[in-house]
C-alpha cells in the first residue's frame, strides 16, 4: 500500500468506514505521535527517522492501545485499509512550524512540521501492517523527498519540473494489490 502525506494533510477513501478511519484511527495516530514526540528530543526524532522500521515497531503498540480505548483495533483498521485502493487521512497531523516552501530540489527541510509528518506516515504504515520502502536508485534511497518546480532559466530540468507534480516512483513498478508479479 502506498500512502502519501502532503502538507495539505491527507494521505482517497470510499465513504464506507469513514468513521473508523477519520474519527478513530486518525485521532489515535495523532495522539500517539504527539505523546511520543513529547518524550523524545529533536535529535532522537531524527535518529528514529533514519530507522523507520524501529520507529514503526515502537509506535504501533501505542496506536493499538489508543484504538482499543476507542473500541477498535489495528486489526480492524488493517482489514479496512487493505480492502481500499488508497487512504485519505485528512487532518492526520497539524502542519505547524513549516519552513518556507523550498524553491530548489533539496532534502526535505528539517523542521518540526516536516518531522512530524514523516513520523506520522511511518506510524500509519506500521499500524496497518505495511512497510516503508525506498530504492537506492531513486533519490539516493531517501524515504521522503522534496519535489519542487524549478524557477525558469534552469534548462531542461525547468521544463520537466513544470509538468504535473503528482507523486511518482521513477523506474519502479508495483504489482496491483491481489496480483503476483511473475518476475518477482
C-alpha positions, -999 to 999 in steps of 0.1 A, spaced: 0 0 0 14 34 -9 4 62 14 14 98 5 14 126 31 15 161 19 14 194 37 -23 195 27 -26 169 54 -41 140 36 -30 105 27 -87 86 -12 -111 68 8 -145 53 0 -174 65 21 -176 31 38 -155 31 70 -151 69 71 -159 69 109 -133 43 116 -106 60 96 -114 97 100 -126 98 136 -110 69 153 -78 59 135 -68 95 127 -72 106 163 -54 76 177 -24 82 155 -24 119 162 -25 113 200 2 86 198 26 107 178 20 137 200 27 118 232 57 101 217 71 134 205 67 150 239 91 123 253 120 125 228 144 152 218 145 166 183 179 148 177 163 115 189 134 120 164 159 124 136 177 93 147 144 73 147 136 86 112 168 71 100 154 37 113 117 37 101 112 0 109 123 6 146 101 37 148 71 19 134 76 -10 159 78 15 188 47 34 178 24 5 168 16 -8 203 7 27 215 -16 32 185 -32 -2 193 -38 10 229 -54 42 216 -76 23 192 -86 -1 219 -96 28 242 -119 39 213 -134 4 208 -113 -5 178 -80 -22 169 -52 -22 145 -65 -54 130 -99 -37 123 -82 -7 107 -58 -30 88 -87 -51 74 -104 -20 62 -72 -3 48 -61 -33 28 -96 -35 12 -92 1 -1 -72 12 -32 -58 41 -11 -65 60 21 -70 97 27 -63 106 63 -74 142 65 -60 161 94 -38 133 105 -12 158 115 -12 195 121 13 213 98 27 237 124 62 251 122 67 246 85 96 264 68 90 285 37 83 264 6 117 254 -9 124 268 -44 150 242 -53 153 204 -51 168 196 -18 163 172 11 131 175 30 136 206 52 144 197 88 116 214 107 92 203 134 63 202 110 81 181 84 95 158 110 60 151 125 46 145 90 73 118 84 68 102 118 30 102 112 34 84 78 56 58 94 32 53 123 2 49 99 21 23 78 31 3 109 -5 4 123 -19 -12 91 9 -37 89 25 -22 58 61 -12 53 82 18 43 100 12 10 127 32 -7 150 25 -36 187 33 -37 184 42 -74 157 67 -67 166 100 -49 196 84 -32 173 59 -14 157 87 7 123 75 21 109 111 20 118 135 -8 111 172 -16 96 178 -50 96 214 -63 91 232 -96 124 248 -107 124 285 -115 127 295 -152 161 296 -168 175 262 -155 175 243 -188 157 210 -195 151 204 -158 130 235 -156 107 223 -184 105 188 -169 97 201 -134 68 222 -147 48 191 -156 21 178 -133 38 172 -99 19 141 -90 36 115 -68 57 90 -87 84 64 -84 107 66 -114 118 33 -128 98 13 -101 66 -7 -105 45 -25 -80 20 -53 -88 -16 -44 -83 -29 -55 -49 -40 -91 -51 -19 -99 -81 15 -115 -81 44 -102 -102 56 -132 -123 91 -118 -123 93 -112 -85 
